[in-house]
Amino acid sequence: MRAVPPVPPRTGFAAQWLSWREAAGGVDAAPVVLSTEKTDGRTVSLIELSGADGVRLRAWSVSPLEGNVARVGIVHGHGYGGRDAVDLRRVPVDAAAIFPVARGLGALNADVGAPEDREAHVLGGLESPDDYVIGLCARDLWLAADALAVLAGDLPLYYVGESFGGGLGALAVPWDERFVGATLIVPTFGQYDERIAVPCLGSGEFQRARVQQHPEAREQLRPFDASTTAGFFSIPVRVEAALWDQNVPPQGQFAVANAVPDLELHVLPAGHAEYPGLAEVTAEAVQGGLAHLERVLIR
């Protein structure tokens, strides 16, 4: 797996992503707090903010445990199942955080800005790089970071994302200088030559079928290869990659890791699966991620 090569960038690859980053900088995130409650001693607010194309999306923001001053902001992505609530395991007590929910996905943004149906979501707009749903979801993360800055102040940012969210982080974070580190957990969208070469139970199966039916789709996916964008990271990145995974082919996960210049690799026995010892494996991974964040902040 450590020998799986990332896909090299084609001519104009970085310029395209930088142009999207510049365009997103002209969009006002304009976060609005809709409601607030207490969860595990944190203040959790339901908010609304703008996406990269101006569509209004909902998310959750989190303020630190009472008595703590935020010293870092966490942008926390999610898997392709969407998100029903915040998960604070990877958010230190002295961190502010935003938990964006991707356009189109539940529970907050079902069919908003993109279709919720997984096949339609992962293939939507693929013919046009500017309109591809996955690209828009990645660009929306920059606006989530903007919203967090408005709500919590100018803080160093750290990204956490799993599966779908791991792939989006690999796509988006290298182009945003506000981030000082990231943890990508079983990241998807990596190394499409490998990803679409094998059947899977995740979103990659729809992409594999599209390429089989329409070979030109392989080139359409090229700007959105997480193993290519990962080569542009200039910050420390921890990748938690699984040796076995029915949903996200491990070859793609490791290709993302293999591209990262400043890499901390944590190998999991399996991803997207229940197995004996899972709770212990997960707890170890969470603690490793928190330790990575601490090392990044004291560099």
Backbone as a ProteinNet text record, in pm:
[ID]
protein_1_A
[PRIMARY]
MRAVPPVPPRTGFAAQWLSWREAAGGVDAAPVVLSTEKTDGRTVSLIELSGADGVRLRAWSVSPLEGNVARVGIVHGHGYGGRDAVDLRRVPVDAAAIFPVARGLGALNADVGAPEDREAHVLGGLESPDDYVIGLCARDLWLAADALAVLAGDLPLYYVGESFGGGLGALAVPWDERFVGATLIVPTFGQYDERIAVPCLGSGEFQRARVQQHPEAREQLRPFDASTTAGFFSIPVRVEAALWDQNVPPQGQFAVANAVPDLELHVLPAGHAEYPGLAEVTAEAVQGGLAHLERVLIR
[TERTIARY]
82	0	85.8	199.8	288.2	351.3	338.2	393.3	290.4	164.4	62.4	91.9	114.6	154.6	35.1	48.5	-55.1	-56.4	-166.3	-178.3	-112	-14.2	53.5	-39.7	-17.4	-104.9	-82.1	-189.3	-178.3	-150.6	-114.6	-87.9	-211.9	-192.8	-302.2	-380.8	-341.3	-416.4	-419.4	-302.3	-295.9	-363.8	-345	-405.4	-557.7	-613.9	-759.2	-808.5	-741.5	-783.1	-761	-653.3	-627.5	-730.4	-778.4	-882.5	-1013.4	-1043.7	-1163.2	-1147.4	-1026.7	-1001.4	-1020.1	-969.9	-984.2	-1130.8	-1205.1	-1346.7	-1423.9	-1391.2	-1459.2	-1431.3	-1313.4	-1280.5	-1369.9	-1438.5	-1529.9	-1672.6	-1696.8	-1830.5	-1836	-1938.2	-1956.1	-2024.2	-1953.9	-2013.6	-2137.3	-2136.1	-2252.8	-2322.1	-2249.3	-2313.8	-2420.2	-2527.8	-2637.7	-2667.3	-2670.9	-2703.9	-2855.2	-2901.4	-3044.6	-3094.4	-3012.2	-3050.6	-2925.2	-2933.1	-2817.4	-2860.8	-2772.5	-2797.6	-2664.2	-2668	-2548.1	-2536.5	-2415.3	-2387.2	-2251.4	-2248.2	-2122.2	-2041.5	-2111	-2043.9	-2002.9	-2026.6	-1995.7	-2123.2	-2105	-2216.3	-2223.3	-2333.2	-2351.4	-2463.6	-2432.1	-2529.9	-2560.2	-2684.8	-2724.8	-2710.9	-2638.8	-2613.7	-2649	-2657.3	-2672.5	-2559.4	-2504.9	-2395.4	-2402.8	-2326.4	-2323.7	-2224.1	-2259.8	-2166.1	-2088.7	-2003.4	-1913	-1986.5	-2106.9	-2184.7	-2298.2	-2294.5	-2394.3	-2514.4	-2530.2	-2641.7	-2630.1	-2742.4	-2740.7	-2750.6	-2653.7	-2641.7	-2647.8	-2684	-2685.1	-2571.5	-2529	-2415.9	-2431.4	-2339.2	-2331.5	-2198.2	-2199.9	-2075.8	-2067.4	-1943.7	-1919.8	-1824.1	-1860.5	-1771.7	-1705.2	-1587.4	-1512.6	-1587.8	-1539.3	-1589.5	-1581.8	-1680.4	-1686.4	-1557.1	-1505	-1381.2	-1257.7	-1273.7	-1161.7	-1170.9	-1055.7	-1047.3	-998.4	-1065.1	-1028.5	-888.4	-805	-672.1	-656	-758.8	-756	-899.8	-917.4	-1048.2	-1044.5	-1143.1	-1151.6	-1262.3	-1228	-1329.5	-1344.2	-1463	-1481.9	-1577.4	-1522.8	-1604.3	-1671.8	-1747.1	-1825.4	-1824.5	-1878.5	-1887.6	-2003.6	-2014.3	-2116.6	-2258.2	-2272.7	-2405.9	-2461.6	-2382.2	-2425.4	-2396.2	-2465.3	-2440.7	-2570.7	-2598.3	-2718.1	-2687.5	-2560.2	-2522.2	-2370.5	-2321.7	-2178.1	-2113.1	-1987	-1906.1	-1781.8	-1773.3	-1670.1	-1543.8	-1534.6	-1420.5	-1286.9	-1284.3	-1159.5	-1151.2	-1232.9	-1232.8	-1187.7	-1068.5	-1022.2	-1115.7	-1108.9	-1198.8	-1171.7	-1051.6	-1019.3	-1018.2	-1102	-1113.3	-1253.5	-1260.4	-1386.7	-1396.1	-1515.7	-1529.9	-1651.8	-1645.5	-1762.4	-1778.3	-1900.9	-1935.6	-2024.4	-1963.3	-2045.4	-2112.1	-2226.8	-2294.8	-2294	-2243.1	-2225.1	-2357.6	-2349.5	-2468	-2533.6	-2664.4	-2740.5	-2763.2	-2685.4	-2688.6	-2761	-2812.6	-2884.9	-2791.8	-2838.2	-2978.6	-3016.8	-2920.4	-2950.4	-2972.3	-2907.8	-2907	-2955.1	-3044.7	-3095.1	-3155.4	-3099.7	-3147.5	-3128.3	-3047.3	-3016.2	-2884.3	-2886.1	-2764.9	-2713.4	-2770.6	-2730.4	-2831.8	-2845.6	-2939.7	-2887.8	-2978.4	-2936.9	-2903.2	-2971	-2943.2	-2793.8	-2734.2	-2587.9	-2531.1	-2594.6	-2544.7	-2551.8	-2665.5	-2680	-2582.6	-2555.5	-2466.6	-2322.4	-2273.1	-2131.7	-2102.7	-2208	-2188.9	-2241.5	-2313.9	-2379.4	-2283.4	-2308.2	-2227.7	-2090	-2063.3	-1928.5	-1878.2	-1968.2	-1926.3	-1860.4	-1885.7	-1829.5	-1751.5	-1620.4	-1543.3	-1598	-1648.6	-1699.3	-1826.2	-1899.4	-2029.7	-2032.6	-1920.6	-1920.3	-1951	-2048.1	-2095.4	-1982.6	-1896.6	-1788.6	-1693.6	-1664.6	-1581	-1645.8	-1775.9	-1847	-1846.2	-1863.3	-1858.1	-1721.7	-1616	-1482	-1466.2	-1511.7	-1499.2	-1584.1	-1695	-1778.2	-1700.8	-1600.6	-1522.4	-1448.9	-1407.9	-1343.4	-1441.2	-1567.7	-1668.7	-1701.3	-1695.7	-1713.5	-1603.2	-1480	-1369.7	-1392.4	-1445.2	-1477.4	-1580.8	-1683.5	-1788.7	-1732.4	-1644.2	-1583.3	-1501.8	-1432	-1353	-1442.2	-1558.8	-1652.2	-1703.4	-1735.7	-1798.4	-1698.8	-1576	-1479.8	-1355.2	-1338.1	-1219.9	-1111.4	-1004.5	-894	-807.5	-829.1	-758.7	-684.5	-574.4	-517.3	-620.6	-627.8	-730.1	-669.4	-745.1	-706.4	-825.9	-800.7	-909.8	-915.3	-1036.9	-1062	-1172.5	-1149.1	-1253.9	-1237.5	-1349.6	-1348.3	-1419	-1360.1	-1420.1	-1449	-1574.9	-1612.5	-1547.3	-1555.4	-1495.2	-1344.4	-1282.3	-1137.7	-1095.4	-1170.2	-1139.8	-1161.1	-1270.4	-1294.8	-1184.5	-1137.5	-1028.9	-902.2	-871	-752.6	-765.9	-888.7	-910.6	-899.1	-955.9	-971.9	-860.1	-812.5	-724.5	-589.4	-529.4	-398.4	-398.4	-514.8	-521.2	-559.8	-575.1	-618.7	-509.1	-443.3	-326	-359.4	-485.6	-523.4	-506.3	-500.9	-489.8	-345.4	-325.6	-190.8	-168.6	-274.9	-262.2	-394.5	-391.2	-513	-500	-613.8	-624.7	-728.1	-687	-774.8	-792.8	-916	-946.3	-1009.9	-951.7	-993.4	-1045.1	-959.8	-1005.7	-1044.2	-1149.4	-1196.5	-1148.6	-1190.1	-1158.8	-1010.2	-937.3	-793.7	-760.9	-673.3	-616.5	-725.9	-789.7	-903.9	-868.8	-746.7	-710.6	-725.1	-689.2	-707.1	-851.1	-908.5	-1042.7	-1148.1	-1140.4	-1243.2	-1204.9	-1093.6	-1051	-1113.9	-1169	-1223.4	-1365.5	-1454.4	-1588.8	-1580.8	-1676	-1683.3	-1828.5	-1854	-1989.3	-2015.7	-1917.8	-1931.2	-1960.5	-1942.8	-1974.3	-1887.4	-1768.7	-1680.2	-1741.3	-1838.8	-1902.1	-1980.6	-2043	-2114.8	-2016.6	-1903.7	-1802.3	-1742.3	-1721.2	-1667.1	-1762	-1891.5	-1989.7	-1995.6	-1985.8	-1989.5	-1870.5	-1752.6	-1634.8	-1644.3	-1699.7	-1718	-1811	-1916.6	-2014.6	-1971.8	-1896.4	-1853.4	-1705.7	-1613.6	-1470.6	-1417.8	-1481.5	-1435	-1449.8	-1530.5	-1549.5	-1421.1	-1330.1	-1202.6	-1129	-1125.8	-1059.7	-1137.9	-1269.5	-1350.3	-1326	-1288.2	-1259	-1120.5	-1034	-893.8	-871.2	-946.7	-923.4	-962.4	-1032.6	-1088	-1029.6	-902.6	-832.7	-760.8	-803.9	-747.1	-600.6	-554.5	-412.7	-327.8	-386.9	-314.4	-307.3	-420.8	-420.7	-337.8	-332.7	-256.2	-108.5	-60.3	79.3	109.8	5.1	22.9	12.6	-4.9	-5	131	127.9	251.1	247.1	154.1	133.3	143.1	163.9	164.7	25.8	22.1	-104.5	-94.2	-191.6	-204	-308.9	-273.1	-367.8	-387	-511.5	-547	-606.8	-526.3	-563.9	-586.3	-685	-724.1	-669.5	-628.4	-577.7	-689.4	-809.3	-924.2	-1044.2	-1117.6	-1231.7	-1319.9	-1443.7	-1535.6	-1594.3	-1592	-1653.1	-1555.2	-1436.2	-1334.1	-1211.5	-1181.2	-1068	-940.3	-874.1	-752.9	-645	-638.8	-538.1	-550.9	-676	-698.3	-661.4	-693.5	-657.8	-506.6	-434	-288.6	-225.1	-285.3	-232.8	-237.7	-346.2	-353.6	-239.3	-222	-113.8	22.2	43.4	173.9	209.1	107.9	133.3	170.5	137.5	154.5	302.8	355.5	498.1	535.7	453.2	480.7	375.9	401.6	300	323.4	213.5	208.5	105.4	149.4	60.4	21.7	-107.2	-158.2	-238.3	-199.3	-262.4	-369.5	-489.7	-602.8	-621.2	-668.7	-690.4	-802.8	-904.4	-1019.4	-1090.3	-1163.9	-1245.2	-1389	-1482.4	-1623.7	-1669.1	-1628.5	-1661	-1665.9	-1747.1	-1749.8	-1661	-1578.5	-1492.8	-1450.2	-1409.4	-1365.7	-1249.3	-1259.1	-1153.7	-1169.2	-1279.6	-1298.9	-1294.8	-1358.2	-1362.7	-1222.4	-1136.5	-999	-919.8	-937.1	-867.5	-910.1	-1040.2	-1091.1	-1039.5	-1041.1	-992.4	-845.3	-765.3	-623	-605.6	-686	-676.2	-715.5	-822.4	-866.1	-757.6	-697.3	-591.2	-471.1	-440.4	-330.9	-358.4	-483.4	-520	-510.1	-555.3	-544.6	-398.2	-314.7	-171.8	-108.4	-149.8	-98.9	-135.2	-258.9	-302	-214.7	-186.9	-104.2	35.9	94.2	229.1	230.2	126	116.7	111.8	35.8	16.2	140.8	229.9	350.1	472.2	456.4	569.5	618.2
-121.3	0	126.9	119.2	236.4	261.8	166.9	184.4	236	250.4	299.8	446.6	480.7	618	712.1	834	935.1	972.9	1029.9	1073.9	1210.2	1224.8	1353.4	1459.1	1586.2	1692.6	1715.6	1740.8	1779.6	1929.4	1977.1	2119.2	2201	2303.8	2391.4	2345.1	2231.7	2176.7	2274.8	2318.7	2409.3	2542.1	2591.7	2719.8	2712.8	2598.2	2583.5	2589.2	2517.3	2519.9	2657	2721.9	2856	2956.3	2938.4	3028.6	3007.1	2881.1	2855.2	2913.5	2903.7	2960.3	3112.1	3176.3	3321.6	3360.2	3286.9	3317.7	3300.9	3196.7	3174.7	3288.3	3348.9	3461.4	3581.7	3586.1	3696.3	3670	3554.1	3519.9	3546.6	3615.1	3644	3524.2	3459.3	3345.1	3386.5	3508.3	3567	3468.8	3414.8	3318.2	3383.5	3311.4	3355.8	3243.6	3275.4	3176.7	3160.8	3036.8	3008.5	2962.8	2887.5	2841.1	2794.9	2784.2	2748.7	2657.6	2560.7	2472.8	2430.8	2362.8	2311.9	2161.9	2117.7	1976.1	1945.5	1857.3	1819.1	1941.2	2042.1	2161.1	2259.2	2227	2318.8	2390.9	2506.4	2576.9	2536.5	2473.5	2424.6	2504.7	2567	2650.9	2596.3	2596.5	2570.2	2701.4	2698.1	2820.2	2800.6	2911.8	2911.7	2993.9	2948.9	3020	2999.2	3078.4	3066.5	2960.7	2889.3	2801.6	2876.2	2805.5	2869.7	2940.5	2893.5	2957.8	3042.2	3069.4	3154.8	3082.9	2952.3	2878.1	2879.4	2891.5	2897.3	2755.8	2720.4	2588.4	2599.7	2490.7	2489.8	2404.5	2436.3	2368.7	2387.1	2326.5	2351.8	2417.4	2512	2568.1	2534.1	2523.8	2484.6	2583	2629.9	2713.3	2628.1	2669	2585.2	2559.6	2459.2	2430.4	2557.5	2579.7	2701.2	2719.2	2842.1	2871.5	2860.2	2810.2	2797.4	2902	2952	3043.7	2964.5	2979.9	2903.2	2939.9	2836.4	2859.7	2799.5	2728.5	2669.7	2653.1	2658.5	2632.8	2503.2	2418	2289.2	2296.3	2266.2	2245.3	2094.3	2042.2	1897.5	1844.1	1772.5	1712.5	1583.7	1521.4	1402.8	1303.6	1184.2	1082.1	1104.7	1015	1035.6	1015.9	963.5	951.3	1081.5	1188.2	1314.8	1318	1402.7	1418.9	1457	1392.2	1421.7	1507.6	1512.1	1585.2	1604.9	1683.7	1705.1	1585.7	1562	1457.4	1526	1535.2	1616	1538.8	1411.7	1331.1	1388.7	1450.1	1503.4	1655.2	1711.4	1856.4	1882.8	1937.3	1966.9	2063.5	2061.9	2146	2293.9	2327.6	2469.6	2503	2434.8	2461.1	2508.7	2602.1	2633.2	2541.9	2517.7	2425.1	2458.9	2418.8	2421.7	2283.3	2235.1	2105	2130.1	2159.3	2180.8	2052.1	2064.1	1951.7	1979.7	1885.8	1908.5	1937.8	2020.2	2051.7	1921.8	1919.7	1805.5	1697.1	1695.9	1581.9	1614	1509	1524.1	1531.3	1570.4	1596.4	1740.7	1827.9	1970.6	2021	1959.4	2018.9	1922.9	1832.1	1736.2	1809.6	1779.9	1835.9	1987.8	2046.4	2189.3	2206	2264.7	2290.4	2171.6	2052.7	1930.3	1822.5	1719.8	1611.9	1525.1	1475.9	1389.9	1249	1200.4	1067.4	1052	945.1	933.9	928.2	854.1	847.1	982.6	1050.1	1182.8	1282.3	1264.1	1356.2	1341.1	1218.5	1197.1	1215.2	1217.8	1237.4	1371.9	1443.6	1566.3	1672.1	1723.4	1831.5	1790.2	1660.3	1613.2	1665.5	1694.4	1739.7	1877.3	1954.1	2088.7	2101.2	2123.2	2131.8	2234.7	2345.2	2449.1	2406.6	2310.3	2273.8	2136.6	2063.8	1929.4	1937.6	1860.5	1868.4	1843.5	1744.9	1715.8	1834.3	1897.6	2017.7	2129.5	2147.5	2250.1	2219.6	2091.3	2053.5	2086.5	2061.9	2095.1	2245.5	2320.2	2466.6	2525.7	2459.4	2504.6	2502.2	2415.2	2409.7	2540.6	2610.1	2740.6	2840.3	2832.2	2922.3	2882.1	2752.5	2709	2766.9	2767.6	2828	2977.9	3043.2	3185.7	3208.4	3125.4	3140.2	3120.9	3021.7	2999.2	3120.5	3182.4	3301.5	3416.3	3429.2	3533.6	3505.9	3380.1	3344.7	3332.8	3288.2	3257.4	3344	3423.8	3508.1	3444.2	3517.5	3474.7	3372.5	3245.5	3136	3051.4	2986.3	2884.5	2773.4	2718.2	2619.2	2480.5	2380.3	2241	2168.7	2081.6	2011	1866.1	1817.8	1677	1630.1	1519	1466.9	1317.8	1247.6	1103.1	1063.2	969.1	912.1	1023.3	1049.9	1161.7	1291.2	1317.1	1438.5	1438.6	1319.5	1311.7	1346.2	1295.2	1328.8	1476.1	1533.3	1676.1	1760	1719.9	1793.7	1790.3	1673.5	1662.9	1750.3	1766.5	1851.8	2000.1	2040.6	2183.2	2245.6	2174.6	2236.3	2281.2	2210.5	2256.8	2398.5	2449.7	2581.2	2691.7	2660.1	2759	2774.2	2888.3	2912	2925.3	2929.8	2943.7	2813.9	2700.8	2571.9	2541.7	2492.9	2459.1	2309.2	2229.7	2084.5	2019	1885.7	1813.6	1667	1605.1	1460.8	1412.6	1322.3	1265.1	1116.8	1076.4	941	863.6	752.7	670.8	758	847.9	946.5	883.3	935.4	889.5	983.9	954.8	1034.5	1031.9	929.8	923.1	821.5	859.2	771.4	701.3	776.6	722.4	602.4	592.9	474.1	348.7	358.9	247.3	239.9	354.2	360.9	298.1	326.3	275.6	141.5	85.3	-44.8	-160.8	-133.1	-240.8	-205.5	-304.9	-280.3	-241.2	-161.6	-125.8	-101	-80.4	-54.7	93.7	178.1	321.2	398.3	529.3	617.7	590.5	533.1	503.1	406.7	325.7	231.3	305.1	416.3	495.8	560.8	606.5	664	557.3	437.7	327.9	293.8	286.2	256.3	367.2	491.3	602.8	594.4	567.4	559.5	440.7	329.6	214.3	247.6	323.6	357.9	477.6	568.2	691	714.4	655.9	663	804.8	903.3	1041.5	1091	1023.1	1064.1	1049.9	962.7	950.5	1083.5	1152.1	1281.6	1387.7	1374.8	1470.7	1461.4	1343.1	1324.9	1374.2	1395.7	1424	1546	1656.7	1771.8	1745.5	1634.9	1610.4	1484	1459.7	1344.1	1387.5	1330.9	1371	1332.8	1233.1	1199.4	1303.7	1374.6	1481.9	1606.7	1648.9	1768.8	1748.7	1625.3	1599.8	1630.3	1624.2	1658.5	1805.6	1887.6	2031.5	2074.7	1980.5	2016.3	2073.7	2180.7	2237.8	2236.4	2160.6	2153.4	2007.3	1981.7	1842.8	1780	1660.3	1590.6	1448.2	1410.5	1272.7	1202.3	1089.4	1008.6	875.6	843.9	716.3	630.7	539.4	461.1	315.6	252.5	115.9	15.9	-98.8	-205.2	-280	-274.4	-341.5	-250.4	-231.3	-140.4	-170.2	-208.9	-237.7	-111.9	-1.6	121.7	212.6	229	313.7	227.1	194.9	106.3	155	66.8	107.2	166.1	119.9	173.9	326.1	374	517.8	590.2	528.9	590.1	607.8	501.2	507.1	597.1	609.9	702.6	845.7	879.1	1011.9	1027.9	927.9	934.1	944.7	866.2	862.2	993.7	1077.8	1207	1316.6	1299.3	1406.9	1426.8	1548	1571.4	1555.1	1608.2	1601.2	1510.7	1378.9	1278.7	1211.3	1196.3	1100.5	996.6	873.1	766.9	676.6	655.6	560.9	456.4	329.6	222.8	154.3	148.1	82.5	-56.1	-154.2	-286.1	-287.4	-203	-200.2	-66.6	-31.5	89.3	57.3	139.3	120	-21.7	-70.7	-207.7	-221.5	-314.3	-354.5	-477.3	-480.7	-596.4	-598.1	-714.3	-721.8	-627	-549.3	-455.2	-318.6	-297.3	-169.2	-51	-64.9	46.7	87	-11.6	18.3	80.9	28.5	84	229	253.9	389.3	484.8	441	526.7	561.4	463.8	490.4	590.4	575.5	666.7	808.8	819.7	952.5	1018.7	945.2	1002.3	1040.9	960.8	995.8	1122.3	1139.2	1261	1384.6	1372.7	1485.2	1518.6	1416.4	1440	1508.4	1469.8	1536	1683.8	1713.8	1853	1929.7	1871.3	1939.8	1965.3	1868.5	1887.6	1998	2003.3	2107.2	2245.3	2257.4	2389.3	2440.8	2351.5	2398.3	2405.5	2375.7	2384.2	2527.1
0	0	0	66.3	68.6	-67.4	-159.9	-294.1	-394.3	-352.5	-445.6	-476.9	-602.9	-634.2	-641	-591.6	-616	-763.4	-806.8	-945.7	-960	-1050	-1063.7	-1122.3	-1088.4	-1140.6	-1289.2	-1359.2	-1498.9	-1507.5	-1622.5	-1642.5	-1606.2	-1525.9	-1486.2	-1365.6	-1307.7	-1194	-1076.9	-1032.2	-916.9	-948.3	-1069.4	-1106.2	-1097.6	-1135.3	-1128.6	-984.6	-895.3	-755.5	-693	-727.8	-673.5	-724.5	-845.5	-896.9	-820.7	-787.1	-706.3	-566.9	-512.2	-378.9	-381.7	-485	-495.8	-509	-588.5	-606.4	-475.6	-398.8	-271.1	-173.7	-187	-100.2	-121.9	-235.7	-263.8	-218.9	-157.9	-108	42	85.7	227.9	294	387.7	457.1	536.2	588	656.2	750.2	849.6	940	1027.8	1047.8	1133.3	1232.6	1360.9	1463.9	1470.3	1456.5	1457.3	1593.6	1665.6	1799.6	1871.9	2005.7	2087.8	2201.4	2234.7	2348	2407.1	2520.3	2586.2	2560.5	2524.2	2503.5	2563.6	2663.5	2728.9	2773.3	2825.1	2873.5	2765.9	2640.2	2530.2	2486.6	2426.7	2365.3	2219.6	2181.2	2044.8	1979.9	1866.5	1798.2	1659.8	1623.5	1485.7	1409.2	1298.8	1224.3	1077.6	1006.4	861.2	802.6	690.4	626.5	476.5	403.8	258.9	214.3	107.4	41.2	-65.8	-138	-233.1	-346.5	-379.1	-485.1	-429.2	-299.8	-236.8	-179.6	-207.8	-149.8	2.7	70.3	215.9	272.5	355.9	414.7	566.5	630.7	776.5	831.3	951	1016.3	1166.2	1241.7	1385.4	1417.5	1509.6	1563.4	1711.7	1761.1	1899.7	1964.7	2082.2	2162.4	2268.7	2318.4	2413.3	2542.8	2614.3	2747.8	2831.1	2913.7	2993.9	3074.3	3072.6	3143.1	3055.8	2933.5	2841.3	2730.6	2691	2578	2456.9	2345.5	2226.4	2179.8	2159.4	2104.5	1966	1918.6	1784.9	1737.8	1607.4	1548.6	1469.6	1489.9	1420.8	1316.3	1192.5	1088.4	1074.9	1104.7	1122.6	1016	917.8	813.4	859.3	769.8	803.7	688.3	713.6	611.4	516.5	416.3	313.8	366.5	485.3	543.2	596.8	590.2	647.8	797.1	866.4	1010.5	1079.8	1193.4	1272.6	1394.4	1436.4	1557	1555.6	1647.3	1657.9	1726.8	1696.5	1760.8	1815.9	1948.5	2012.5	2048.4	2008.5	2051.3	2003	1888	1833.2	1845.7	1932.7	1955	2098.2	2120	2256.6	2327.7	2460.3	2539.4	2519.7	2470.5	2448.5	2299.6	2223.2	2080	2046	1952	1886	1764.4	1716.4	1604.2	1521.2	1395.1	1308.8	1248.9	1249.3	1192.9	1071	956.3	837.8	792.9	732.5	669.1	519.3	441.3	298.3	228.7	127.8	48.2	-1.4	5.5	-40.7	61.7	169.9	260.4	391.6	455.6	580.9	699.9	818.7	840.2	806.5	793.1	783.7	641.8	542	407.8	299.4	335.5	236.6	117.5	-2.4	-129.1	-138.9	-53.5	-62.6	-136.8	-252.5	-329.9	-407.3	-383.5	-452.3	-416.7	-500.1	-467.5	-354.3	-270.7	-159.9	-207.7	-310.7	-363.4	-390.1	-337.7	-339.4	-481.2	-569.6	-706.6	-774.2	-759.6	-819.5	-756.7	-627.7	-557.1	-604.7	-611.7	-643.8	-792.6	-874.9	-1018.6	-1067.9	-984	-1026.7	-1077.8	-1198.2	-1254.6	-1300.5	-1311.8	-1342.8	-1476.8	-1569.5	-1701.4	-1698.6	-1592.7	-1581.1	-1450.4	-1455.4	-1330.9	-1232.3	-1281.6	-1192.4	-1120.1	-1177.2	-1124.1	-1057.8	-1058.3	-1001.2	-852.2	-806.9	-668.1	-568.5	-595.2	-500	-490.4	-601.8	-598.3	-520.3	-537.2	-461.7	-312.6	-277.3	-135.6	-74.8	-151.3	-102.4	-86.8	-184.6	-177.7	-65.8	-34.2	78.9	210.6	222.1	346.2	371.5	267	285.9	347	306.7	364	507.1	536.7	675.6	763.2	711.6	786	803.8	700.9	711.8	822.6	824.4	925.6	1064.9	1080.9	1212.1	1254.7	1161.4	1194.3	1240.1	1178.7	1220.6	1361.8	1389.8	1517.4	1632.2	1603	1709.8	1707.4	1603.7	1594.1	1508.3	1492.7	1406.1	1479.9	1450.9	1518.1	1415.4	1456.8	1368.6	1350.7	1230.3	1199.7	1180.7	1221	1205.3	1146.3	1049.3	983.2	1028.9	1050.6	1079.7	986.2	917.1	830.5	808.5	800.7	784.6	656.7	582.2	462.3	360.6	331.3	244.5	291.7	422.3	476.7	469.7	477.9	461.3	320.6	222.9	84.5	54.6	105.7	84	146.2	265.7	329.4	246.4	189.4	104.4	-19.3	-69.6	-185.9	-150.8	-37.7	-8.2	73.9	175.5	274.9	218.7	122.2	73.7	17	-20	-83.8	13.2	140.9	240.9	345.3	344.1	428.1	576.5	612.1	752.4	830.9	760.8	828.3	864	987.5	1034.6	1043.7	1026.9	1033.1	999.7	983.4	948.1	985.7	1012.8	1024.9	924.2	836.3	735.3	768	792.7	837.5	722	685.2	570	455.1	403.4	304.9	171.3	112.6	-16.9	-128.3	-251.3	-370.8	-406.4	-361.9	-390.7	-498.8	-592.1	-695.3	-775.4	-865.1	-937.7	-1025.2	-1073.7	-1151.2	-1066.3	-937.6	-844.8	-794.1	-763.8	-704.2	-794.7	-924.5	-1015.6	-1077.9	-1035.2	-1087.4	-1010.9	-892.9	-809.4	-766.1	-757.7	-704.4	-556.9	-511.4	-369.4	-333.8	-206	-157.8	-137	-164.7	-142.2	-269	-261.2	-373.2	-495	-473.1	-584.6	-684.2	-642	-734	-842.5	-805.3	-904.6	-1002.8	-951.6	-1038.9	-1129.9	-1077.2	-1157.4	-1273	-1241.6	-1345.1	-1450	-1407.2	-1502.6	-1598.8	-1546.1	-1632.2	-1727.8	-1681.2	-1768.5	-1885.1	-1855.9	-1958	-2042	-1979.7	-2046.8	-2014.4	-2090.5	-2058.1	-2040.8	-2102.5	-2088.2	-1944.4	-1864.4	-1725.1	-1644.2	-1688.2	-1615.4	-1615	-1729	-1734.6	-1657.9	-1654.8	-1580.4	-1430.4	-1383.1	-1241.1	-1202.1	-1299.3	-1270.6	-1180.1	-1197.3	-1107.6	-962.3	-936.8	-803.6	-742.5	-771.8	-716.5	-589.6	-475.2	-346	-333	-410.7	-404.2	-476.4	-570.3	-639.2	-553	-498.8	-414.9	-289	-237.6	-115.1	-132.9	-254.9	-280	-262.4	-252.1	-235.4	-89.1	3.8	146	185	262.5	318.1	469.9	527	671.2	714.6	844.4	892.1	878.5	824.5	803.2	857.2	936.3	984.6	898.6	843	766.4	839.3	868.1	927.8	816.5	763.7	646.6	684.8	623	657.8	556.8	607.4	520.9	448.7	502.8	443.5	456.1	346.4	350.4	229.5	253.8	143.1	81.2	154	104.7	32.4	88.1	27.7	2.3	-123.2	-150.6	-81.6	-6.1	65.5	-26.2	-151.3	-242.9	-254	-261.5	-271	-143.7	-29	99.1	110.8	80.1	94.3	-10.4	-127.8	-227.8	-175.8	-102.9	-40.3	59.7	145.8	244.8	177.5	73	7.1	-60.7	-85.2	-149.2	-50.7	77.6	176.6	207.9	192	219.3	366.9	457.9	601.6	664.1	659	690.5	825	901	1011.8	971.2	949.7	905	1020.7	1035.4	1134.8	1058.8	1069.1	992.4	1075.9	1019.9	1084	1021.3	1099.3	1040.9	938.7	959	868.5	882.4	778.6	780.5	742.2	787.1	755.6	792	908.3	946.3	1097.3	1142.4	1282.5	1298.5	1401.3	1424.8	1571	1623.7	1763.4	1789.8	1895	1928.9	1864.8	1791.8	1722.3	1819.6	1935.3	2030.8	2073.7	2099.2	2140.8	2026.8	1906.2	1789.3	1766.3	1777.7	1756.9	1863.5	1989.5	2098.5	2079	2036.6	2011.3	1897.6	1792.8	1679.8	1720.4	1798.8	1844	1927.1	2019.3	2101.8	2016.6	1915.9	1826.3	1748.2	1706.7	1636.2	1723.7	1848.7	1941.5	1970.6	1981.5	2004.5	1883.8	1764.4	1643.3	1643.8	1680.4	1690.4	1788.6	1904.9	2003.1	1949	1881.2	1825.8	1721.7	1643.1	1540.5	1604.8	1712.6	1773.2	1843.3	1886.2	1956.5	1866.4	1739.2	1645.9	1632.9
[MASK]
+++++++++++++++++++++++++++++++++++++++++++++++++++++++++++++++++++++++++++++++++++++++++++++++++++++++++++++++++++++++++++++++++++++++++++++++++++++++++++++++++++++++++++++++++++++++++++++++++++++++++++++++++++++++++++++++++++++++++++++++++++++++++++++++++++++++++++++++++++++++++++++++++++++++++++

